[in-house]
Amino acid sequence: MKQLLSNTELFALLQTIQQSKHIVICAHRGPDGDAVGSSLGWADYLTSLGKQVNIVLPNPFPDFLRWLPNSHLIHFYVKHEAAATQIINQADLIFCLDFNSLSRLQEMQTAVARAKADKVIIDHHLDPDRTCAKQVISFPSASSTSELVFRLIHQLGGFDSMTRNGAACIYTGMMTDTGGFTYNSNNPEIYEIISLLLTKEIDKDKIYRNVFNVYSADRMRLTGYVLYEKLHFYARNRASIFTLTREEMKRFNFIRGDAEGLVNMPLQVKGMRLSISLREDTERDVVRVSLRSVDDFPCNKMAEEFFNGGGHLNASGGELPFPLEEAVKTAERAIEAYSEKL
């Protein structure tokens, strides 16, 4: 397996860790499987070194990730702002996982920015902000931040002591950020990593079921409703948009995570290149935007240009202000602007 860091970079990271006692790990707002999995996997490693480790996330993760080992120990800034801020202030090292800029922390941004602790970014998104961290470990070609965490642990000599729980979390992050290894996962070394994780006796089949086969009957009905009533095709059936309002989510007893994966489903249509989901946020007056594409269609560029966001070539996101009707018009303008690429 190729080494992730040069000897100089690796020594700098090791020295930073060794000099720290109280470590905080944070990830982006709206944490997904990779954000949570990489955080828990990295925490498992740092704990094995005798460090006091806390994970602080801006807001809660989807319900289908609650089974992850030690996820109950994660702190949420939006629920306990004062306590979370105190934990951040007491840290002498903060790891920023799965985001490229402190702005991705939203409500938690100021607390982390003001903290006196050294900061280290570990991420796989484009264009990291190198001004806000002592060390930036950025590899946009990686499948996930969880893959980077594994490679770091392996290069630091920590694989032998990796626990089954840590391995399960890292595998979950890699699996979810590649759609079950169906995209952004052509690097043969990814499967070498999977083979090594399996030696820790994780049950990858059960992990898959825990993530993808735990939805409620209401979520199944929501899926049918979206596909039949809300999905609209554009550009000769090469692009699509669907919307979800707060009222519709309430009608189907929506819980956090029920929208996961819906944006991928239109891409099952032959010839489809781009799928856009527009969903009213249940906590803030914004419309959450998710984009998915295939082949070389640049979701990230569209997200930056039209949706105040960014991300990866085939999977990106952003947000727009209310109302939803205006968000739809923006998405339609985006499709028209990128029609030649469709």
SVG drawing of the C-alpha trace seen along z (x, -y; Angstrom):
<svg xmlns="http://www.w3.org/2000/svg" viewBox="-50 -33 61 45">
<polyline fill="none" stroke="black" stroke-width="0.4" points="0.0,0.0 1.3,-3.4 2.4,-5.7 0.0,-8.6 2.5,-11.1 6.1,-11.8 8.4,-11.0 8.6,-14.7 4.8,-15.1 4.3,-11.9 6.8,-13.0 5.0,-16.4 1.7,-14.7 3.1,-12.3 4.8,-15.0 1.6,-17.1 -0.3,-14.1 2.4,-13.2 2.5,-16.8 -1.3,-16.8 -3.3,-15.3 -6.9,-16.6 -8.0,-16.1 -11.3,-17.1 -12.5,-15.7 -15.1,-17.6 -16.8,-17.1 -19.1,-19.1 -22.7,-20.1 -25.2,-17.5 -22.7,-14.6 -23.0,-11.7 -21.6,-8.1 -18.1,-9.2 -18.0,-12.1 -19.2,-9.9 -17.3,-6.8 -13.9,-8.6 -14.4,-10.5 -15.1,-7.4 -12.3,-5.4 -9.8,-8.2 -10.9,-8.5 -10.5,-4.8 -6.8,-5.1 -6.1,-8.2 -7.6,-6.6 -5.3,-3.6 -2.4,-6.1 -3.7,-7.1 -5.2,-10.4 -8.4,-11.9 -10.6,-12.3 -14.0,-13.9 -16.0,-14.1 -18.1,-17.3 -20.4,-17.6 -22.4,-20.6 -25.7,-18.7 -27.0,-15.1 -26.3,-12.4 -29.0,-10.2 -30.7,-7.6 -29.4,-4.7 -25.9,-5.5 -26.9,-5.1 -25.7,-1.5 -22.1,-2.6 -19.9,-1.6 -19.4,-4.5 -21.6,-6.9 -23.5,-7.5 -20.5,-9.4 -20.6,-12.1 -21.4,-15.6 -23.7,-17.9 -23.1,-21.6 -26.7,-22.6 -28.1,-20.6 -25.6,-21.6 -23.7,-24.7 -22.1,-25.8 -20.8,-22.3 -19.6,-21.7 -17.8,-25.0 -16.1,-24.2 -14.8,-20.9 -13.5,-22.7 -11.8,-25.4 -10.1,-22.8 -8.6,-21.0 -4.9,-21.4 -5.4,-19.7 -8.5,-19.8 -8.8,-17.4 -11.1,-18.7 -12.4,-15.7 -14.3,-15.5 -14.5,-19.2 -12.2,-21.7 -13.2,-25.0 -14.4,-26.0 -17.5,-27.5 -18.8,-23.9 -19.2,-23.8 -21.8,-26.6 -23.0,-27.3 -19.9,-25.8 -17.5,-27.7 -16.8,-30.5 -16.1,-28.2 -13.5,-26.2 -12.0,-29.2 -11.5,-31.0 -10.0,-27.9 -6.3,-28.2 -5.6,-24.6 -3.6,-23.5 -5.8,-22.3 -5.2,-19.6 -7.5,-19.0 -7.9,-15.5 -10.2,-15.6 -10.8,-14.6 -12.7,-17.6 -11.2,-20.1 -9.6,-23.4 -8.9,-23.1 -8.4,-26.3 -4.8,-26.0 -4.9,-29.2 -6.9,-27.7 -4.8,-24.7 -1.3,-23.8 -1.3,-20.8 -3.6,-20.0 -3.8,-16.4 -5.9,-16.7 -6.3,-14.0 -9.3,-14.7 -8.6,-11.5 -9.4,-9.4 -12.8,-7.7 -13.5,-9.0 -12.0,-10.6 -12.4,-7.2 -10.0,-5.8 -7.5,-8.5 -7.9,-7.8 -7.2,-4.1 -4.1,-5.0 -2.8,-7.3 -3.3,-4.7 -1.6,-2.1 1.4,-4.4 1.6,-5.4 1.9,-1.7 -1.4,-1.5 -3.1,1.2 -2.2,4.1 -3.9,2.4 -6.9,1.3 -10.1,2.6 -13.0,4.3 -15.1,1.3 -12.7,-1.1 -12.5,1.1 -16.3,1.2 -16.6,-2.6 -13.9,-3.1 -15.5,-0.5 -18.9,-2.2 -17.5,-5.5 -15.8,-4.1 -19.0,-2.2 -21.4,-5.1 -19.3,-7.6 -19.0,-5.3 -22.6,-4.2 -21.6,-0.6 -18.5,-0.9 -20.4,-1.7 -18.8,-5.0 -15.4,-6.7 -14.0,-3.3 -11.9,-2.1 -8.6,-2.3 -7.4,1.3 -5.9,0.3 -9.4,-0.3 -10.1,3.4 -6.7,4.1 -7.9,1.8 -11.2,3.7 -9.3,7.0 -7.3,5.7 -10.4,4.4 -12.0,7.9 -9.1,9.4 -10.5,7.4 -13.6,9.7 -16.1,7.1 -19.3,8.3 -19.5,6.3 -22.8,7.8 -24.4,6.8 -22.9,3.4 -24.6,3.0 -27.9,4.1 -27.5,1.8 -27.1,-1.2 -29.2,-0.5 -32.0,1.9 -33.3,0.2 -35.8,-2.2 -39.4,-2.5 -42.6,-1.7 -43.2,-5.5 -39.9,-6.0 -40.8,-3.4 -44.0,-5.2 -42.1,-8.5 -39.9,-7.1 -42.9,-6.0 -44.5,-9.4 -41.3,-11.2 -40.8,-9.1 -44.4,-9.2 -45.6,-12.7 -42.5,-14.9 -39.9,-13.8 -39.6,-16.0 -37.4,-15.4 -35.5,-17.9 -33.1,-18.1 -34.5,-15.1 -34.6,-13.0 -30.9,-13.5 -31.6,-15.6 -34.2,-15.6 -35.4,-17.7 -37.6,-16.6 -38.6,-18.7 -39.7,-17.9 -41.5,-20.4 -41.8,-20.3 -45.5,-19.5 -44.7,-16.5 -42.1,-15.3 -44.5,-15.6 -47.1,-13.7 -44.7,-10.7 -43.4,-11.0 -39.9,-12.0 -37.0,-11.4 -33.4,-12.4 -31.9,-10.3 -35.1,-9.4 -34.0,-11.4 -30.7,-9.5 -30.2,-7.9 -33.3,-9.4 -31.3,-11.7 -29.5,-8.7 -32.6,-6.9 -33.4,-9.0 -29.9,-8.0 -31.3,-4.5 -33.2,-5.9 -31.3,-5.1 -29.4,-8.1 -29.7,-10.1 -26.7,-12.3 -27.8,-14.5 -30.2,-14.3 -31.1,-17.3 -32.9,-17.1 -34.4,-20.3 -35.6,-19.8 -36.8,-22.3 -34.6,-22.1 -36.5,-21.2 -34.3,-23.3 -33.4,-26.4 -35.2,-28.5 -33.1,-27.2 -33.5,-24.7 -31.0,-21.9 -29.6,-20.9 -28.1,-17.6 -26.7,-16.8 -25.6,-13.4 -24.3,-12.7 -22.5,-10.1 -19.4,-10.0 -17.8,-13.4 -20.7,-15.7 -19.3,-18.2 -21.7,-18.4 -19.2,-20.3 -18.9,-23.1 -22.7,-23.4 -23.0,-23.4 -20.4,-26.2 -21.9,-28.3 -25.6,-28.0 -26.1,-26.5 -23.5,-28.1 -21.9,-24.7 -19.4,-22.3 -18.2,-18.8 -17.0,-16.0 -17.3,-15.6 -20.3,-13.2 -21.7,-14.1 -22.1,-17.6 -24.4,-19.7 -25.3,-23.2 -28.2,-25.3 -30.5,-28.1 -32.7,-30.6 -36.5,-30.1 -38.8,-29.9 -38.7,-26.5 -40.3,-27.8 -37.3,-30.1 -35.0,-27.2 -36.7,-25.2 -36.2,-28.1 -32.5,-28.3 -32.1,-24.6 -33.8,-24.9 -31.4,-27.7 -28.5,-25.5 -29.7,-22.7 -30.1,-25.1 -26.7,-26.6 -25.1,-23.1 -27.2,-21.7 -24.3,-21.1 -22.6,-18.9 -25.8,-16.8"/>
</svg>
